[in-house]
Amino acid sequence: MRFRQYGISLIGMFFVAFLLAGALLIGFRMVGPYKEYYALERIIGLVADEGNNGASESDMRASFERRSVIDSIDDLIKPRDLVFRKQGGKTVVEVEYTRKAPLLSNISLSFDFKASSQHSRK
């Protein structure tokens, strides 16, 4: 009587481990840029609230600069990169930027973000 063996071979196990390690590496490299994006969106939401309470554009830029230093995103976005506009009587703050995250030697992940105070509290 012959028994049929089931399971994965050693080569198959190495292949699955390689794919899993690659997926985990990419996932871990994505955490930093998205964490910065959500911090930035929170900050510009707070800055827009200050604008709705009568703060000038220069005051809002100074407030953004102080808050970005606290959250360690001051090297990512500068206050001059912010775009201010009025929509429906409310101040809207927007910024677009690209963030690169190194993956392996000369391979990088590139993220294009557009943060807006319209989306930060809804």
Secondary structure, DSSP 8 states (H G I E B T S, - for coil): ------S--HHHHHHHHHHHHHHHHHHHHHHHHHHHHHHHHHHHHHHHHHHHTT--HHHHHHHHHHHHHHTT-TTT--GGG-EEEEETTEEEEEEEEEEEEEEETTEEEEEEEEEETTTTT-
